[in-house]
Amino acid sequence: MAQQRTSRVLIDKLFVLFLFTGIALPLGLPLYGSLESHVGFLRHTAAADKTVEELLTPQPAQLAAVPLYPWRVGIQAGHWKIDELPEELRRLRASTGARYGNYLEVDANLDVARRVVQYLLAAGIQVDLFPATVPPGYQADAFVAVHADGAYRAGVRGWKIATPWRSSEASRLLRDALVQTYPQFTGLPEDRYGTTYNMRGYYAFSPHRFRHAIAGTTPAIIIETGFVTVAEDREVLFGAPDTVARGIAAGIIRYLSRRDPLDLSAVVVRRYPVMRVAGRQAELTFHPEEGAKVAGRLEEGTLVRPVHQENGWVEVIVWGNYRRFGWMRQTDLEIVGGSS
């Protein structure tokens, strides 16, 4: 009897979630599929990290907002139709993605992206599936670029997720949601030290450089789902693509269920003043935490461009060398002035 009551409460919460967080279609229109199918999908999603109550309980602000439109999400299949990129991006037309024998990254990307689209549509979310070319100034509640990696050095495998260099709070929340769900569904490890400057400076994230890029206020991430060149990762990417798609879709739904559409400040990208290194041989680390792996050391007086601050740490790019980036203690830096 108690189990029956719990199930009824869960269904009630799901109904509220769909109506009041924008995950449903506009009020009065039918949901895609049956409520029962949504319950099963989100139960699976919630069970992945055992946070049923947290996942299914909307924030008060969301309950008050009652959006009269569905959420909109853009999904990009990396390298798909890369040869059709516009003239401004012609140098990337030869970037066809990673491969290992007959296993092509672009095939995995497109397969997974299409599956993600279907899961999001089933949840009542409007979805746009994009090839390599992104519409100028694309605006949505989230944008996810789906890629896979390739490497020929020993010991490297797993997934990684990155936001744009200058990311909004919403982009970071989107990233954090997928960081929770993706490994739970796929079982793949995180490549904690593999994030590259190409991921952070992805062309689709760069409206200041290219016309064919998303709007700066569109929350965005790029995910490298695994390594095409690693056998264990290939087994998941090509052998179980549905788990990959579920891990991504569940993260997006998790993010949207917590997103307050009236909080416009969450999509604003903050700018920070230029800083310089105040101490000798200051550490540049991979992560904002004590004991983190050191990526390098910077000489006193080195100029850096801050892109984010949190808990006494500053994420920086070394001035004039965008390939060098990482986290520094705020106490190792001093403000120079201007805006980065």
C-alpha positions in Angstrom: 0.0 0.0 0.0 2.8 2.4 0.9 4.5 1.5 -2.4 1.3 2.3 -4.3 1.0 5.7 -2.5 4.7 6.4 -3.4 4.0 5.6 -7.1 1.0 7.9 -7.1 3.0 10.8 -5.5 5.7 10.2 -8.1 3.2 10.4 -11.0 1.6 13.6 -9.5 5.1 15.2 -9.3 5.8 14.3 -12.9 2.6 15.8 -14.0 3.5 19.1 -12.2 7.0 18.9 -13.6 5.8 18.6 -17.2 3.2 21.5 -16.9 5.2 24.0 -14.9 8.8 23.7 -16.1 8.4 24.0 -19.8 9.2 20.4 -20.4 5.6 19.9 -21.6 4.0 21.4 -24.6 1.9 24.6 -24.1 -0.9 24.3 -21.6 -3.9 22.6 -23.1 -2.0 20.6 -25.7 -1.3 16.9 -25.4 2.1 15.6 -24.3 4.1 13.5 -26.7 3.5 9.9 -25.8 1.8 8.7 -22.7 2.5 9.9 -19.1 3.4 6.3 -18.3 6.2 6.3 -20.8 7.6 9.6 -19.3 7.4 8.1 -15.8 9.4 5.1 -16.9 12.0 7.3 -18.6 12.5 9.7 -15.8 12.5 6.9 -13.2 15.4 5.5 -15.1 17.0 8.9 -15.2 16.5 9.5 -11.5 17.6 6.0 -10.5 20.9 6.6 -12.2 22.0 8.8 -9.4 19.4 8.0 -6.8 18.0 11.5 -6.5 14.3 10.9 -7.3 13.0 13.7 -5.1 15.6 16.2 -6.2 15.1 15.5 -9.9 11.3 15.6 -9.8 10.7 18.6 -7.5 10.7 21.9 -9.5 12.0 25.1 -7.9 9.3 27.5 -6.5 10.2 30.1 -9.1 9.5 27.6 -11.9 6.1 26.8 -10.4 5.2 30.4 -10.4 6.4 31.1 -13.9 4.1 28.7 -15.8 5.9 29.1 -19.2 3.3 29.1 -22.0 5.9 27.6 -24.5 8.0 24.5 -24.5 11.7 24.4 -23.9 13.8 24.5 -27.1 17.1 22.6 -27.4 19.6 22.4 -30.2 21.6 19.2 -30.8 24.5 19.2 -33.1 26.0 16.1 -34.7 29.7 16.9 -34.8 31.4 16.8 -38.3 28.1 15.8 -40.0 28.0 17.6 -43.4 31.3 19.3 -42.5 32.0 19.9 -46.2 29.0 22.2 -46.4 30.4 24.7 -43.8 30.0 28.3 -45.0 32.9 30.2 -46.5 33.9 31.9 -43.2 34.6 28.4 -41.8 36.1 26.8 -44.9 39.4 25.9 -43.1 37.4 23.4 -41.1 35.8 21.6 -44.0 38.6 19.0 -44.0 38.0 18.2 -40.3 36.1 15.0 -40.8 36.6 13.7 -37.2 38.3 10.8 -35.6 38.4 7.3 -37.0 39.7 3.8 -36.3 39.5 1.5 -39.3 35.9 1.5 -40.4 34.7 3.1 -37.2 34.0 6.8 -38.0 33.4 9.4 -35.3 30.8 11.2 -37.5 28.7 8.0 -37.7 28.6 7.7 -33.9 27.9 11.4 -33.5 24.9 11.3 -35.8 23.5 8.1 -34.4 23.7 9.4 -30.9 22.4 12.8 -31.8 19.3 11.4 -33.5 18.5 9.2 -30.5 18.9 12.2 -28.1 16.4 14.1 -30.3 13.9 11.3 -30.0 14.2 11.2 -26.2 13.8 14.9 -25.9 10.8 15.0 -28.2 9.2 12.3 -26.1 9.5 14.6 -23.1 7.7 17.4 -25.0 10.8 19.5 -25.7 11.2 21.2 -29.1 14.4 20.1 -30.7 16.5 21.2 -33.6 19.1 18.8 -35.1 22.0 20.5 -36.7 24.9 19.4 -38.9 28.3 21.2 -38.6 26.7 24.4 -39.8 24.8 26.3 -37.1 22.3 29.0 -38.0 23.6 32.5 -37.2 22.6 33.7 -33.7 20.7 30.5 -32.8 18.8 31.0 -29.6 17.5 28.2 -27.4 17.3 27.0 -23.8 20.3 24.7 -24.4 22.7 23.7 -27.1 24.7 20.5 -27.0 27.4 19.6 -29.6 27.9 15.9 -29.7 31.4 14.7 -30.6 33.7 11.7 -29.9 37.5 11.8 -29.5 40.5 10.1 -31.0 44.0 9.6 -29.5 47.0 7.3 -30.1 48.7 7.6 -26.8 48.4 5.0 -24.1 46.1 5.2 -21.1 43.7 7.8 -22.5 40.0 7.0 -22.6 36.6 8.3 -21.4 34.4 11.3 -21.8 34.7 15.1 -21.2 32.4 18.0 -21.3 33.3 21.7 -21.7 31.5 25.1 -21.8 32.6 28.0 -23.9 35.6 30.0 -22.7 33.3 32.7 -21.4 30.3 30.8 -20.1 27.2 31.8 -18.3 25.9 30.3 -15.1 23.3 28.4 -17.2 26.1 26.8 -19.3 27.9 25.7 -16.2 24.7 24.2 -14.8 24.0 22.4 -18.1 27.5 21.0 -17.9 27.1 19.9 -14.3 23.9 18.1 -15.1 25.5 16.0 -17.8 28.5 15.3 -15.6 26.1 13.7 -13.2 24.0 11.6 -15.7 26.4 10.7 -18.5 28.7 8.3 -16.6 25.8 6.8 -14.7 24.2 5.6 -18.0 27.3 4.7 -19.9 29.7 3.5 -17.2 32.6 5.3 -19.0 35.3 7.1 -17.0 35.9 10.8 -17.1 39.0 12.1 -19.0 39.7 14.7 -16.4 42.8 16.2 -18.0 41.8 16.0 -21.6 39.8 19.2 -22.1 41.4 21.2 -25.0 41.4 24.8 -26.1 39.5 23.6 -29.2 36.7 22.5 -27.1 36.5 25.7 -25.1 36.9 27.8 -28.2 34.6 25.7 -30.4 33.5 27.7 -33.5 29.8 27.2 -32.8 30.3 29.0 -29.4 32.1 32.0 -31.0 29.6 34.7 -32.2 32.4 37.3 -31.7 34.5 35.4 -34.4 31.9 33.8 -36.7 28.5 34.7 -38.0 27.4 31.0 -38.0 27.5 30.6 -34.3 24.9 30.4 -31.5 23.8 33.5 -29.6 26.0 34.4 -26.6 23.0 33.9 -24.3 22.3 30.3 -25.4 23.6 27.9 -22.7 25.9 25.6 -24.4 28.3 22.7 -24.0 30.4 20.3 -26.1 30.6 16.7 -25.1 33.3 14.2 -26.2 31.4 11.0 -25.6 34.4 8.7 -25.6 37.4 7.6 -27.7 36.8 6.0 -31.1 40.4 4.8 -31.0 40.0 2.9 -27.7 38.4 -0.5 -27.8 36.5 -0.2 -24.4 35.0 3.1 -25.5 34.1 1.8 -28.9 32.1 -0.9 -27.4 29.8 1.7 -25.9 29.8 4.3 -28.7 29.1 1.8 -31.4 27.7 -1.2 -29.5 25.4 0.6 -27.1 24.7 4.0 -28.5 21.3 4.2 -26.8 23.0 4.4 -23.4 25.1 7.3 -24.7 22.0 9.1 -25.9 20.1 8.4 -22.6 23.0 9.8 -20.6 22.9 13.0 -22.6 19.1 13.4 -22.8 18.7 12.7 -19.1 21.3 15.4 -18.3 19.5 17.9 -20.5 16.1 17.1 -18.9 17.7 17.3 -15.4 19.1 20.8 -16.3 15.8 22.1 -17.7 13.8 20.8 -14.8 15.8 23.1 -12.6 16.1 26.1 -14.9 14.1 29.2 -14.0 13.1 30.8 -17.3 12.5 34.2 -15.6 16.1 34.3 -14.3 17.7 36.2 -17.3 20.8 36.8 -15.3 21.7 33.1 -15.6 22.4 33.4 -19.3 24.5 36.6 -19.1 28.2 36.1 -19.6 30.2 38.0 -17.0 33.4 39.8 -18.0 36.4 40.1 -15.6 39.3 42.7 -15.5 42.7 41.7 -16.8 44.9 40.2 -14.1 48.6 39.4 -13.7 50.5 36.9 -11.6 51.5 38.4 -8.3 53.8 35.6 -7.0 56.8 33.8 -8.3 56.3 30.4 -10.0 52.5 30.5 -9.3 50.7 27.2 -10.0 48.4 26.8 -12.9 46.2 23.7 -12.1 43.7 21.6 -14.0 40.9 21.9 -11.5 39.9 24.5 -8.8 40.9 22.4 -5.8 43.7 22.0 -3.4 46.0 19.2 -4.4 44.9 19.3 -8.1 47.3 18.2 -10.8 49.6 21.1 -11.8 49.4 22.0 -15.5 52.4 24.5 -15.3 53.8 27.4 -13.4 53.7 31.1 -14.4 56.3 33.8 -13.8 55.5 36.9 -11.7 54.0 39.6 -13.9 52.5 37.3 -16.5 49.2 38.7 -17.8 46.2 36.5 -17.8 42.6 36.7 -19.0 40.1 35.6 -16.3 37.0 33.8 -17.6 35.4 32.6 -14.3 35.8 32.8 -10.6 34.6 30.5 -7.8 35.5 29.7 -4.2 38.8 31.6 -4.2 39.9 30.2 -7.6 40.1 32.0 -11.0 40.0 30.2 -14.3 42.4 32.0 -16.7 43.9 32.0 -20.2 47.5 33.1 -20.4 47.6 36.3 -22.4 48.9 35.7 -25.9 48.8 31.9 -25.6 45.3 30.5 -25.6 46.8 27.0 -25.5 47.8 27.6 -21.8 44.9 27.8 -19.5 43.7 26.5 -16.1 42.9 27.5 -12.6 44.9 29.8 -10.2 44.4 30.7 -6.6 42.9 34.2 -6.4 45.7 35.1 -3.9 48.3 34.6 -6.6 46.7 37.2 -8.9 46.2 41.0 -8.9 43.9 43.2 -11.0 45.5 45.2 -13.7 42.4 46.9 -15.1 40.3 46.9 -18.3 38.2 44.0 -19.4 39.4 40.7 -20.7 
